Amino acid sequence: MNTLNENPSQAEIKFNIFVLGFRPFFLAAGVFSIVSMSAWMAIYGAGLQIPMAGLPSSYWHAHEMLYGYTMAVVAGFLLTAIKNWTGQQTIQYTALLMLCLMWLGARACMLLGANFFIPAAMLDLGFNFCLLLAVLVPVFKVKQWRQAGIVLVVFLMALFNTLFYLGVFGVVDAGTYWGIYGALFLLLALVMIMLRRVMPFFIEKGLDETVQLKNSLFLDSASIVLFLLFGINEVFILDVMTSSYLALLLFIVSSARLYNWYAKGIWRKPLLWGIYSAFMVITLGFLLFALVPYVDVVTRSLSIHAFTLGGFGLLTLSMMSRVTLGHTGRGVKQPSSWITVAQWLLVMGVISRVVVPLFFQRFYLESVFMSQLLWIIGFAIFLVVNVPFLTKARADAAEG
Protein backbone atom coordinates (compact mmCIF):
# COMPACT_ATOMS: atom_id res chain seq x y z
CA MET A 1 0.00 0.00 0.00
CA ASN A 2 3.00 2.30 0.31
CA THR A 3 3.03 2.52 -3.46
CA LEU A 4 -0.20 4.49 -3.20
CA ASN A 5 1.41 7.27 -1.18
CA GLU A 6 1.50 10.65 -2.82
CA ASN A 7 3.89 13.54 -2.70
CA PRO A 8 1.70 16.29 -1.29
CA SER A 9 2.21 19.93 -2.08
CA GLN A 10 3.51 22.28 0.57
CA ALA A 11 -0.04 23.59 1.09
CA GLU A 12 -1.28 20.09 1.79
CA ILE A 13 1.52 19.47 4.27
CA LYS A 14 0.32 22.42 6.36
CA PHE A 15 -2.73 20.36 7.17
CA ASN A 16 -4.04 17.05 5.94
CA ILE A 17 -5.91 14.76 8.28
CA PHE A 18 -4.48 11.73 6.45
CA VAL A 19 -0.87 12.65 7.16
CA LEU A 20 -0.57 10.12 10.00
CA GLY A 21 -2.70 7.16 11.07
CA PHE A 22 -3.79 8.36 14.50
CA ARG A 23 -5.75 11.34 13.14
CA PRO A 24 -8.44 9.66 11.01
CA PHE A 25 -8.59 6.42 12.99
CA PHE A 26 -8.92 8.04 16.42
CA LEU A 27 -11.66 10.26 15.03
CA ALA A 28 -13.38 7.25 13.48
CA ALA A 29 -13.03 5.22 16.67
CA GLY A 30 -14.50 8.00 18.79
CA VAL A 31 -17.53 8.49 16.53
CA PHE A 32 -18.10 4.76 16.04
CA SER A 33 -17.85 4.05 19.78
CA ILE A 34 -20.93 6.23 20.24
CA VAL A 35 -22.82 4.97 17.17
CA SER A 36 -22.18 1.31 17.91
CA MET A 37 -22.99 1.54 21.62
CA SER A 38 -26.15 3.53 20.86
CA ALA A 39 -27.24 0.83 18.40
CA TRP A 40 -26.53 -1.86 20.98
CA MET A 41 -28.51 0.08 23.59
CA ALA A 42 -31.45 0.20 21.16
CA ILE A 43 -31.16 -3.52 20.39
CA TYR A 44 -30.56 -4.73 23.94
CA GLY A 45 -32.80 -2.35 25.85
CA ALA A 46 -35.44 -1.18 23.39
CA GLY A 47 -35.87 -4.24 21.17
CA LEU A 48 -34.65 -2.71 17.91
CA GLN A 49 -34.60 -5.41 15.22
CA ILE A 50 -31.71 -5.61 12.76
CA PRO A 51 -31.84 -8.65 10.42
CA MET A 52 -28.96 -10.91 11.47
CA ALA A 53 -29.69 -14.16 9.57
CA GLY A 54 -29.17 -16.28 12.67
CA LEU A 55 -26.19 -14.34 14.05
CA PRO A 56 -26.87 -13.63 17.74
CA SER A 57 -27.17 -9.91 18.37
CA SER A 58 -24.63 -10.22 21.20
CA TYR A 59 -22.11 -11.55 18.67
CA TRP A 60 -22.86 -8.62 16.36
CA HIS A 61 -22.22 -6.23 19.25
CA ALA A 62 -19.00 -8.02 20.23
CA HIS A 63 -17.74 -8.13 16.64
CA GLU A 64 -18.27 -4.43 16.07
CA MET A 65 -16.67 -3.40 19.36
CA LEU A 66 -13.65 -5.66 18.73
CA TYR A 67 -13.10 -5.54 14.95
CA GLY A 68 -14.71 -2.11 14.61
CA TYR A 69 -13.94 0.20 17.50
CA THR A 70 -10.88 -1.47 19.03
CA MET A 71 -9.22 -2.27 15.70
CA ALA A 72 -9.61 1.37 14.64
CA VAL A 73 -7.72 2.40 17.77
CA VAL A 74 -5.10 -0.29 17.11
CA ALA A 75 -4.69 0.86 13.50
CA GLY A 76 -4.27 4.50 14.51
CA PHE A 77 -1.81 3.63 17.25
CA LEU A 78 0.32 1.18 15.26
CA LEU A 79 0.54 3.32 12.11
CA THR A 80 1.82 6.12 14.32
CA ALA A 81 4.05 4.12 16.67
CA ILE A 82 5.69 2.02 13.96
CA LYS A 83 6.83 5.18 12.21
CA ASN A 84 8.63 6.14 15.44
CA TRP A 85 9.97 2.64 16.12
CA THR A 86 11.33 1.98 12.63
CA GLY A 87 12.03 5.48 11.30
CA GLN A 88 10.03 4.51 8.20
CA GLN A 89 7.05 6.51 6.95
CA THR A 90 3.85 4.52 7.36
CA ILE A 91 1.01 4.89 4.86
CA GLN A 92 -0.53 8.31 4.46
CA TYR A 93 -2.75 10.41 2.18
CA THR A 94 -4.50 8.30 -0.48
CA ALA A 95 -3.40 4.95 0.94
CA LEU A 96 -4.51 5.89 4.44
CA LEU A 97 -7.81 7.25 3.12
CA MET A 98 -8.49 3.97 1.32
CA LEU A 99 -7.75 1.98 4.46
CA CYS A 100 -10.16 4.16 6.45
CA LEU A 101 -12.87 3.80 3.80
CA MET A 102 -12.61 0.00 3.92
CA TRP A 103 -13.03 0.09 7.69
CA LEU A 104 -15.94 2.56 7.45
CA GLY A 105 -17.69 0.62 4.70
CA ALA A 106 -17.52 -2.59 6.71
CA ARG A 107 -19.04 -0.86 9.75
CA ALA A 108 -21.90 0.58 7.69
CA CYS A 109 -22.64 -2.79 6.10
CA MET A 110 -22.66 -4.60 9.44
CA LEU A 111 -25.03 -1.99 10.85
CA LEU A 112 -27.44 -2.54 7.93
CA GLY A 113 -27.72 -6.24 8.70
CA ALA A 114 -27.72 -9.62 6.97
CA ASN A 115 -28.36 -8.40 3.42
CA PHE A 116 -25.03 -6.58 3.54
CA PHE A 117 -22.92 -9.25 5.28
CA ILE A 118 -21.12 -10.22 2.04
CA PRO A 119 -19.84 -6.71 1.24
CA ALA A 120 -19.13 -6.31 4.96
CA ALA A 121 -16.89 -9.37 4.85
CA MET A 122 -15.09 -8.19 1.71
CA LEU A 123 -14.42 -4.73 3.10
CA ASP A 124 -13.59 -5.88 6.62
CA LEU A 125 -11.13 -8.56 5.55
CA GLY A 126 -9.67 -6.16 2.99
CA PHE A 127 -9.07 -3.72 5.84
CA ASN A 128 -7.49 -6.43 8.02
CA PHE A 129 -5.04 -7.63 5.40
CA CYS A 130 -4.16 -4.14 4.13
CA LEU A 131 -3.46 -3.06 7.71
CA LEU A 132 -1.24 -6.12 8.08
CA LEU A 133 0.68 -5.07 4.96
CA ALA A 134 0.93 -1.48 6.18
CA VAL A 135 2.41 -2.69 9.47
CA LEU A 136 4.65 -5.36 7.97
CA VAL A 137 6.36 -3.33 5.22
CA PRO A 138 8.18 -0.74 7.40
CA VAL A 139 9.13 -3.42 9.95
CA PHE A 140 10.51 -5.65 7.19
CA LYS A 141 12.41 -2.79 5.54
CA VAL A 142 14.54 -2.19 8.63
CA LYS A 143 14.45 -5.85 9.76
CA GLN A 144 13.17 -4.83 13.19
CA TRP A 145 12.28 -8.38 14.18
CA ARG A 146 11.40 -7.48 17.77
CA GLN A 147 8.11 -6.19 16.36
CA ALA A 148 7.28 -9.69 15.10
CA GLY A 149 4.86 -10.31 17.98
CA ILE A 150 2.78 -7.26 17.08
CA VAL A 151 2.78 -8.16 13.37
CA LEU A 152 1.68 -11.69 14.31
CA VAL A 153 -1.25 -10.33 16.35
CA VAL A 154 -2.43 -8.23 13.38
CA PHE A 155 -2.17 -11.30 11.12
CA LEU A 156 -4.09 -13.49 13.58
CA MET A 157 -6.79 -10.81 13.90
CA ALA A 158 -7.28 -11.06 10.13
CA LEU A 159 -7.38 -14.85 10.40
CA PHE A 160 -9.94 -14.87 13.22
CA ASN A 161 -12.10 -12.32 11.41
CA THR A 162 -12.05 -14.66 8.41
CA LEU A 163 -13.26 -17.46 10.69
CA PHE A 164 -16.01 -15.19 11.99
CA TYR A 165 -17.40 -14.54 8.51
CA LEU A 166 -17.03 -18.21 7.54
CA GLY A 167 -19.17 -18.96 10.56
CA VAL A 168 -21.72 -16.30 9.58
CA PHE A 169 -22.03 -17.89 6.13
CA GLY A 170 -22.32 -21.41 7.56
CA VAL A 171 -18.98 -22.66 6.25
CA VAL A 172 -17.30 -23.24 9.64
CA ASP A 173 -19.63 -24.32 12.44
CA ALA A 174 -17.68 -22.73 15.30
CA GLY A 175 -16.38 -19.87 13.18
CA THR A 176 -18.36 -17.07 14.81
CA TYR A 177 -17.34 -18.18 18.31
CA TRP A 178 -13.68 -18.54 17.35
CA GLY A 179 -13.79 -15.20 15.56
CA ILE A 180 -15.21 -13.33 18.56
CA TYR A 181 -13.24 -14.92 21.37
CA GLY A 182 -10.06 -15.26 19.35
CA ALA A 183 -10.18 -11.50 18.73
CA LEU A 184 -10.97 -10.77 22.36
CA PHE A 185 -7.93 -12.58 23.70
CA LEU A 186 -5.64 -11.47 20.88
CA LEU A 187 -6.51 -7.84 21.53
CA LEU A 188 -6.07 -8.37 25.26
CA ALA A 189 -2.65 -9.88 24.51
CA LEU A 190 -1.79 -6.85 22.37
CA VAL A 191 -2.94 -4.52 25.16
CA MET A 192 -0.72 -6.32 27.66
CA ILE A 193 2.25 -6.22 25.28
CA MET A 194 1.79 -2.49 24.72
CA LEU A 195 1.28 -1.80 28.43
CA ARG A 196 4.60 -3.51 29.14
CA ARG A 197 6.27 -1.29 26.55
CA VAL A 198 4.72 2.06 27.30
CA MET A 199 3.34 2.20 30.83
CA PRO A 200 6.64 2.22 32.75
CA PHE A 201 8.05 4.69 30.19
CA PHE A 202 5.00 6.96 30.38
CA ILE A 203 5.07 6.99 34.18
CA GLU A 204 8.82 7.66 34.43
CA LYS A 205 8.62 10.50 31.88
CA GLY A 206 5.23 11.84 32.91
CA LEU A 207 5.78 12.54 36.60
CA ASP A 208 7.17 15.75 38.03
CA GLU A 209 9.55 13.77 40.24
CA THR A 210 12.23 11.27 39.18
CA VAL A 211 11.24 7.61 39.50
CA GLN A 212 12.74 4.40 38.19
CA LEU A 213 10.29 1.54 37.87
CA LYS A 214 11.10 -2.14 38.07
CA ASN A 215 10.72 -4.60 35.23
CA SER A 216 11.11 -8.33 35.71
CA LEU A 217 12.12 -10.73 32.94
CA PHE A 218 10.51 -13.53 34.95
CA LEU A 219 7.17 -11.71 35.15
CA ASP A 220 7.35 -10.82 31.45
CA SER A 221 7.96 -14.46 30.49
CA ALA A 222 5.40 -15.83 32.92
CA SER A 223 2.75 -13.42 31.66
CA ILE A 224 3.30 -14.43 28.03
CA VAL A 225 3.24 -18.17 28.69
CA LEU A 226 0.28 -18.11 31.08
CA PHE A 227 -1.78 -15.83 28.86
CA LEU A 228 -1.07 -17.96 25.79
CA LEU A 229 -2.35 -21.04 27.62
CA PHE A 230 -5.30 -19.12 29.04
CA GLY A 231 -6.34 -17.76 25.63
CA ILE A 232 -6.02 -21.13 23.87
CA ASN A 233 -8.15 -22.77 26.54
CA GLU A 234 -10.83 -20.06 26.42
CA VAL A 235 -11.08 -20.09 22.61
CA PHE A 236 -10.68 -23.75 21.71
CA ILE A 237 -11.00 -25.99 24.80
CA LEU A 238 -13.28 -24.21 27.29
CA ASP A 239 -12.30 -26.12 30.41
CA VAL A 240 -13.61 -23.94 33.24
CA MET A 241 -11.23 -25.22 35.91
CA THR A 242 -8.16 -24.81 33.70
CA SER A 243 -9.17 -21.22 32.99
CA SER A 244 -9.70 -20.65 36.70
CA TYR A 245 -6.21 -21.86 37.66
CA LEU A 246 -4.50 -19.96 34.84
CA ALA A 247 -6.50 -16.80 35.58
CA LEU A 248 -5.46 -16.97 39.24
CA LEU A 249 -1.80 -17.15 38.22
CA LEU A 250 -2.30 -14.26 35.79
CA PHE A 251 -3.94 -12.26 38.57
CA ILE A 252 -0.86 -12.81 40.76
CA VAL A 253 1.56 -11.91 37.94
CA SER A 254 -0.44 -8.81 36.98
CA SER A 255 -0.66 -7.71 40.62
CA ALA A 256 3.11 -7.98 40.91
CA ARG A 257 3.50 -5.85 37.78
CA LEU A 258 1.10 -3.26 39.17
CA TYR A 259 3.23 -3.11 42.31
CA ASN A 260 6.46 -2.74 40.32
CA TRP A 261 4.99 0.02 38.15
CA TYR A 262 3.37 2.00 40.93
CA ALA A 263 4.33 5.57 41.80
CA LYS A 264 2.07 7.65 44.00
CA GLY A 265 2.47 10.65 41.71
CA ILE A 266 0.33 9.01 38.99
CA TRP A 267 -2.86 10.08 40.78
CA ARG A 268 -2.01 13.70 40.03
CA LYS A 269 -1.70 12.93 36.30
CA PRO A 270 -5.03 11.99 34.68
CA LEU A 271 -3.62 10.24 31.62
CA LEU A 272 -1.30 8.18 33.81
CA TRP A 273 -3.90 7.08 36.34
CA GLY A 274 -6.28 6.30 33.49
CA ILE A 275 -3.80 3.86 31.92
CA TYR A 276 -2.78 2.43 35.30
CA SER A 277 -6.41 2.00 36.37
CA ALA A 278 -7.18 0.19 33.11
CA PHE A 279 -4.50 -2.37 33.95
CA MET A 280 -6.02 -2.65 37.44
CA VAL A 281 -9.38 -3.52 35.88
CA ILE A 282 -7.75 -6.10 33.60
CA THR A 283 -6.18 -7.62 36.72
CA LEU A 284 -9.63 -7.65 38.35
CA GLY A 285 -10.90 -9.48 35.28
CA PHE A 286 -8.38 -12.27 35.87
CA LEU A 287 -9.52 -12.55 39.49
CA LEU A 288 -13.16 -12.76 38.42
CA PHE A 289 -12.30 -15.49 35.89
CA ALA A 290 -10.57 -17.41 38.68
CA LEU A 291 -13.72 -17.20 40.82
CA VAL A 292 -16.21 -18.31 38.14
CA PRO A 293 -16.34 -22.01 39.20
CA TYR A 294 -16.67 -21.15 42.88
CA VAL A 295 -18.97 -18.11 43.17
CA ASP A 296 -22.40 -18.26 41.52
CA VAL A 297 -22.77 -14.51 40.96
CA VAL A 298 -19.40 -14.27 39.21
CA THR A 299 -19.99 -15.03 35.55
CA ARG A 300 -17.78 -15.28 32.50
CA SER A 301 -19.65 -12.30 31.04
CA LEU A 302 -18.77 -10.06 33.99
CA SER A 303 -15.12 -11.13 33.72
CA ILE A 304 -15.04 -10.38 30.00
CA HIS A 305 -16.64 -6.97 30.48
CA ALA A 306 -13.92 -6.12 32.99
CA PHE A 307 -11.46 -6.72 30.14
CA THR A 308 -13.46 -4.83 27.52
CA LEU A 309 -14.96 -1.88 29.41
CA GLY A 310 -11.92 -1.28 31.58
CA GLY A 311 -9.07 -2.81 29.66
CA PHE A 312 -10.18 -1.62 26.23
CA GLY A 313 -12.50 1.32 26.96
CA LEU A 314 -10.69 3.23 29.71
CA LEU A 315 -7.27 2.36 28.33
CA THR A 316 -8.01 3.39 24.75
CA LEU A 317 -9.65 6.66 25.76
CA SER A 318 -6.62 7.53 27.90
CA MET A 319 -4.09 6.37 25.30
CA MET A 320 -5.81 8.15 22.41
CA SER A 321 -5.92 11.35 24.46
CA ARG A 322 -2.22 11.09 25.28
CA VAL A 323 -1.11 10.19 21.75
CA THR A 324 -3.24 13.01 20.31
CA LEU A 325 -1.66 15.58 22.60
CA GLY A 326 1.86 14.31 22.03
CA HIS A 327 1.62 13.96 18.25
CA THR A 328 -0.08 17.32 17.70
CA GLY A 329 2.69 19.18 19.51
CA ARG A 330 0.83 19.76 22.77
CA GLY A 331 1.85 18.95 26.33
CA VAL A 332 0.83 15.52 27.60
CA LYS A 333 1.10 16.48 31.27
CA GLN A 334 -1.80 18.92 31.23
CA PRO A 335 -4.79 17.44 29.37
CA SER A 336 -8.18 19.08 29.43
CA SER A 337 -10.01 18.59 32.72
CA TRP A 338 -12.89 17.26 30.62
CA ILE A 339 -10.79 14.21 29.74
CA THR A 340 -10.59 13.49 33.46
CA VAL A 341 -14.39 13.68 33.57
CA ALA A 342 -14.60 11.24 30.64
CA GLN A 343 -12.23 8.84 32.38
CA TRP A 344 -14.28 8.92 35.58
CA LEU A 345 -17.44 8.25 33.58
CA LEU A 346 -15.84 5.10 32.15
CA VAL A 347 -14.67 4.05 35.62
CA MET A 348 -18.26 4.41 36.83
CA GLY A 349 -19.34 2.44 33.77
CA VAL A 350 -17.07 -0.43 34.80
CA ILE A 351 -18.48 -0.32 38.32
CA SER A 352 -22.03 -0.31 36.96
CA ARG A 353 -21.46 -3.18 34.49
CA VAL A 354 -19.08 -5.38 36.47
CA VAL A 355 -19.30 -4.62 40.20
CA VAL A 356 -22.97 -3.72 40.78
CA PRO A 357 -24.31 -7.05 39.34
CA LEU A 358 -22.17 -8.93 41.87
CA PHE A 359 -24.19 -7.46 44.73
CA PHE A 360 -27.49 -6.27 43.23
CA GLN A 361 -28.53 -8.83 40.62
CA ARG A 362 -32.12 -7.58 40.48
CA PHE A 363 -30.82 -4.32 38.98
CA TYR A 364 -28.86 -6.07 36.24
CA LEU A 365 -30.69 -4.50 33.27
CA GLU A 366 -30.52 -1.07 34.85
CA SER A 367 -26.80 -1.44 35.54
CA VAL A 368 -26.15 -2.49 31.93
CA PHE A 369 -28.14 0.49 30.64
CA MET A 370 -26.23 2.85 32.93
CA SER A 371 -22.85 1.52 31.78
CA GLN A 372 -23.91 1.98 28.13
CA LEU A 373 -25.01 5.55 28.80
CA LEU A 374 -21.81 6.39 30.69
CA TRP A 375 -19.74 4.99 27.79
CA ILE A 376 -21.60 7.15 25.26
CA ILE A 377 -21.25 10.33 27.32
CA GLY A 378 -17.58 9.63 28.06
CA PHE A 379 -16.67 9.21 24.40
CA ALA A 380 -18.78 12.20 23.41
CA ILE A 381 -16.61 14.27 25.75
CA PHE A 382 -13.50 12.68 24.23
CA LEU A 383 -14.62 13.81 20.78
CA VAL A 384 -15.51 17.35 21.84
CA VAL A 385 -12.06 17.77 23.40
CA ASN A 386 -9.99 16.05 20.71
CA VAL A 387 -11.69 16.83 17.40
CA PRO A 388 -10.02 20.28 17.24
CA PHE A 389 -6.60 18.69 17.85
CA LEU A 390 -7.12 15.85 15.36
CA THR A 391 -8.44 18.10 12.59
CA LYS A 392 -5.94 20.94 12.81
CA ALA A 393 -2.22 21.22 12.14
CA ARG A 394 0.27 20.57 14.89
CA ALA A 395 0.70 23.36 17.43
CA ASP A 396 4.44 23.45 16.65
CA ALA A 397 3.81 23.61 12.87
CA ALA A 398 5.70 20.34 12.29
CA GLU A 399 4.38 17.67 9.95
CA GLY A 400 2.33 14.90 11.53
QUINOR-V103921 format. One record per helix or strand of 3 or more residues. SS is the DSSP state (H for helix, E for strand). FROM is the first residue (numbers start at 1). TO is the last residue. If there is no record, write none. Layout:
ss=SS from=FROM to=TO
ss=SS from=FROM to=TO
This chain:
ss=H from=2 to=4
ss=H from=10 to=14
ss=H from=17 to=19
ss=H from=21 to=46
ss=H from=57 to=86
ss=H from=94 to=112
ss=H from=114 to=141
ss=H from=145 to=168
ss=H from=175 to=206
ss=H from=217 to=237
ss=H from=240 to=260
ss=H from=264 to=268
ss=H from=270 to=291
ss=H from=300 to=327
ss=H from=337 to=359
ss=H from=361 to=390
